[in-house]
Amino acid sequence: MSAESQLDLQAQERNAQRPELRRRAAVAQRVGWVLLALVLAMALAGLLGPGPLSWSAHSSADGRVTLEYDRFVRNTGSTMVQITARSAPGDPGRARVWISPDYLSSMQIQQVVPDPDSWTSTTGGVVLAFPMDEAESQVNVQVQLYPQRIGLIRGAVGDAAGEPIEFWQFVYP
């Protein structure tokens, strides 16, 4: 063994015998394991991708509108919001879906399936009207959106006359 490697080995042995350095190394290792476990738990729960915490579903108080959406979305990707709407008692051949202006100022609508019969812009948001056959009891609407900013986005959807469903989405960078 060369003299240089012996000196290096002796220096390592001296450092290993210092209790303060060993304690710091043990604490750093434990902190690293805890952080790794937290990131793994967040990923499995759905905070970093698909999982039980990554999506949510809500219904309006009167049950005429149901909303399903992703809670966590990426700024560079699109997201899909699914709305199921029933017609109002006074308007049996048409379902109307209202989307709040706060939500629309932070998200850009790319596509609505099926195509609405009409779009009505008001100071209180946008109302999409969908024709319904007599045999249909509801219409399933898929709205594809792109986030326009990063952070927490609050929104509301509902039928034009009922109580809105308030929700939030977090947009990752």
C-alpha positions in Angstrom: 0.0 0.0 0.0 1.4 3.4 -0.9 2.1 6.0 1.8 -0.5 8.4 0.3 -3.3 5.8 0.6 -2.2 4.9 4.1 -2.4 8.6 5.2 -5.9 8.9 3.6 -7.0 5.8 5.4 -5.7 7.1 8.7 -7.6 10.4 8.2 -10.8 8.5 7.5 -10.3 6.4 10.7 -9.8 9.6 12.8 -12.9 11.1 11.3 -14.9 8.0 12.0 -13.8 8.0 15.6 -15.3 11.5 16.2 -18.7 11.1 17.8 -19.9 14.5 16.6 -19.4 13.7 13.0 -21.0 10.3 13.4 -24.0 11.9 15.1 -24.4 14.5 12.3 -24.1 11.8 9.6 -26.8 9.7 11.4 -29.2 12.7 11.7 -28.6 13.6 8.0 -29.3 10.0 7.0 -32.6 9.9 9.0 -33.7 13.2 7.6 -33.0 11.9 4.1 -35.0 8.8 4.7 -38.0 10.8 6.1 -38.0 13.1 3.1 -37.8 10.2 0.7 -40.8 8.5 2.5 -42.8 11.8 2.3 -42.2 12.2 -1.4 -43.1 8.5 -2.0 -46.3 8.9 0.1 -47.3 12.1 -1.8 -46.8 10.3 -5.1 -48.9 7.3 -4.1 -51.6 9.5 -2.7 -51.9 11.4 -6.1 -50.4 14.7 -5.3 -47.8 14.2 -8.1 -49.9 12.2 -10.5 -52.9 9.8 -10.7 -54.1 8.6 -7.3 -57.0 8.9 -4.8 -56.3 12.6 -3.9 -55.7 13.7 -7.5 -59.4 14.0 -8.6 -62.6 15.0 -7.0 -66.4 14.8 -7.8 -69.1 17.0 -6.5 -72.9 17.4 -7.0 -75.1 20.5 -6.7 -77.5 20.6 -3.8 -80.5 19.9 -6.0 -78.6 17.1 -7.8 -79.1 18.6 -11.3 -75.3 19.1 -11.9 -72.4 16.8 -11.2 -68.7 17.8 -11.6 -65.6 15.6 -11.9 -62.2 17.1 -12.3 -58.5 16.8 -11.5 -57.3 18.7 -8.5 -53.7 18.9 -9.6 -52.8 19.8 -13.2 -49.6 20.8 -15.0 -49.1 24.2 -16.5 -47.9 22.7 -19.8 -50.7 20.2 -20.2 -54.4 20.2 -20.6 -57.0 19.0 -18.2 -60.5 17.6 -18.6 -63.5 18.7 -16.6 -66.6 16.5 -16.8 -70.0 18.0 -16.1 -73.2 16.0 -16.0 -76.3 18.2 -16.2 -80.1 17.7 -16.1 -82.6 20.0 -17.6 -84.4 22.5 -15.4 -88.1 21.7 -14.5 -89.3 24.7 -16.6 -87.1 23.9 -19.6 -87.3 20.1 -20.3 -85.7 20.0 -23.7 -82.5 21.9 -22.8 -79.7 21.6 -20.2 -77.8 24.7 -19.3 -74.3 24.7 -17.8 -72.9 27.9 -16.2 -69.1 28.4 -15.7 -67.8 31.2 -13.5 -65.8 34.1 -14.9 -63.0 33.7 -12.3 -62.3 30.2 -13.6 -62.4 31.2 -17.2 -60.0 34.0 -16.6 -57.4 31.4 -15.4 -58.2 28.6 -17.9 -58.6 28.6 -21.6 -61.3 26.4 -23.1 -60.0 24.3 -26.0 -62.9 22.1 -26.7 -66.4 21.3 -25.5 -68.0 17.9 -26.3 -70.8 17.7 -27.3 -70.9 21.0 -29.0 -73.3 23.4 -27.2 -76.3 24.7 -29.0 -75.4 28.2 -27.8 -72.8 30.1 -25.7 -74.1 33.1 -23.8 -71.6 35.4 -22.2 -72.9 37.4 -19.2 -71.2 39.4 -16.5 -71.6 36.4 -14.2 -69.8 34.0 -16.5 -70.7 31.8 -19.6 -73.8 29.7 -20.0 -73.6 26.8 -22.4 -76.9 25.4 -23.6 -77.3 21.8 -24.8 -80.4 20.3 -26.5 -81.8 17.1 -25.1 -84.1 14.5 -26.6 -87.2 13.5 -24.7 -85.6 10.2 -23.9 -82.5 11.7 -22.4 -82.5 12.5 -18.7 -79.1 14.2 -18.7 -76.2 15.4 -20.9 -72.6 14.5 -20.2 -70.3 17.4 -21.1 -66.5 17.2 -21.4 -64.6 20.5 -21.3 -60.9 20.4 -22.3 -59.0 23.3 -20.8 -55.4 24.7 -20.6 -54.2 26.6 -17.5 -53.2 30.2 -18.1 -51.3 30.6 -14.8 -49.6 28.7 -12.1 -51.0 28.3 -8.6 -54.4 27.9 -7.0 -57.4 28.4 -9.3 -60.9 28.7 -7.9 -63.9 28.1 -10.0 -67.6 27.3 -9.9 -70.0 25.5 -12.3 -73.7 24.8 -12.1 -76.9 25.2 -14.0 -78.0 28.6 -15.0 -80.6 28.9 -12.2 -79.3 26.6 -9.4 -76.7 26.7 -6.7 -73.2 26.5 -8.1 -70.6 23.9 -7.3 -67.4 25.6 -6.0 -64.1 23.9 -6.6 -60.4 24.5 -6.8 -57.4 23.2 -8.9 -53.7 23.6 -8.2 -51.6 24.2 -11.3 -48.0 22.9 -11.0 -45.2 24.8 -13.0 
